[in-house]
Amino acid sequence: MNKLSDEEIEYMSKCLTEGKPLPDSYRYIIPFETKKEYELTYEGKEREEEILADTMAVPLQPVKTFGDGNGGWTNKLIFGDNHQVLKALMDDPEVYDKNAGKGKVRLIYIDPPFATKQEFRGTQDQKAYQDKIIGAQFLEFLRKRLVFLRELLADDGSIYVHLDWRKAHYFKTLMDEIFGEHNLVNEIIWNYKGTTNSQNMYARKHETIYFYTKNWGKHIFNPDGVRIGYDDLSAYKKDKGGKWYKQWTKERRHYPAQEFMNGEWVLLGKYRYDVWDDVPSMATAHGSEYLGFPNQKKERLLEIIIKASSNPGDIVLDAFAGSGTIGAVAEKLGRRWIMIDCGKLAIYTMQKRLLNLKEKIGNKGKALKPKPFTLYNAGLYNYKMVKDLPRDKYREFVLKLFQCRDEKHRIAGVELDGYLCAGADDDYLY
Ligand SMILES: C[S@@+](CC[C@H](N)C(=O)[O-])C[C@H]1O[C@@H](n2cnc3c(N)ncnc32)[C@H](O)[C@@H]1O
């Protein structure tokens, strides 16, 4: 920790006695503000208190309910920037208990942009989403969302954050700060395999999923639901009752763990470990579930997460929902869901997916009618009201609304007010 100079101490006490805020540069050198033993610092890192207080909540405007809501809970598909939407969800008594200061979401999974510097398009070359925020800005972009996600998570809830080799390591540290180091349950390595011709390095074939709980020990975990299946059953036979066994000697049979499910005995397999190599990527095994959405995840991946860390009836949430894999699997497993995305293609793909569900994982089997869900707009307002704001308020509103960095600059002689951050594509702006 830096030692304060006499001038700095004098300046600080002057600020404090005059009731003035301390400049940002003092944040990391003031001993009483640095509660943590260690911390990741980077440019533009705001204090959690500021993030929670300064984020503008956007009203959620219901656009259409699919199916008969009957006035009760309907699943939520929200079109908007998740930063403000998450804040808005803290005003929703179905999702957050304000009096108790407690969230009601049992499970969160997010698969955000990975800071790849790319623009992703659908199979018909439609704009899907931008992944252009990099460096410290990316860290702060995602950290802000994680702060709100923690608030919305139930006391016995869990969160899974999916990243890759580019930024995962920073988020292990940031998640430790936000959720507490002791609340890390697993660092999951998803080894999706696939062919490679890599000549100058080891082929990159894994992504990382950090699994934290809100409160270690209170969290739900269902190990039986997610055992590793048997790829090769040739060593096993069935007895007259249909039970599986392995012949050890001529006389002795060994019966492995199995359960009677849907009219037959099913081998339970080994307990799952933190390296998952039995779930292919969409690129290696498209299957009938593929919708052409870039970086769409397999339903099997979400099946494991949802089965392990939630129970039927629980609310599961994905704030970077993309093609809606979490919602599709939640429907199949009887969970309630909230999905947020700021891309038009994503919202369109999700609506279509939900209305064409099949009952089995991988989108197979009979048709499945989804539970009623409501599509909300967040951040689309009465334009006249916004236009009538005084110029400075209008500028502030628009910059905040679209998560732009407030930084005037010029491009080809044209003065611009700031930079657009990840996710929001141009179509979404107008
Ligand atoms: C990697 S994709 C998610 C894919 C998803 N897991 C699936 O299985 O289809 C990331 C998504 O995050 C969305 N996104 C990025 N920034 C966002 C933001 N600020 N608010 C809401 N959604 C955002 C993008 O539009 C994109 O659809």
The ligand as a Gaussian input file, in Angstrom:
#p B3LYP/6-31G(d) Opt

LIG

0 1
 C      -22.104000     -15.591000     -26.850000
 S      -23.694000     -14.953000     -27.121000
 C      -24.677000     -15.973000     -26.080000
 C      -24.993000     -17.302000     -26.693000
 C      -25.950000     -18.147000     -25.861000
 N      -25.315000     -18.715000     -24.694000
 C      -26.542000     -19.257000     -26.694000
 O      -26.451000     -20.444000     -26.306000
 O      -27.102000     -18.976000     -27.753000
 C      -23.655000     -13.414000     -26.269000
 C      -24.917000     -12.593000     -26.351000
 O      -24.795000     -11.493000     -25.445000
 C      -25.532000     -10.401000     -25.977000
 N      -25.080000      -9.164000     -25.326000
 C      -23.863000      -8.558000     -25.424000
 N      -23.832000      -7.420000     -24.697000
 C      -25.055000      -7.314000     -24.107000
 C      -25.646000      -6.352000     -23.260000
 N      -24.960000      -5.289000     -22.843000
 N      -26.932000      -6.547000     -22.874000
 C      -27.632000      -7.632000     -23.297000
 N      -27.123000      -8.576000     -24.103000
 C      -25.854000      -8.421000     -24.504000
 C      -25.256000     -10.457000     -27.460000
 O      -26.269000      -9.779000     -28.181000
 C      -25.223000     -11.970000     -27.705000
 O      -26.473000     -12.425000     -28.164000

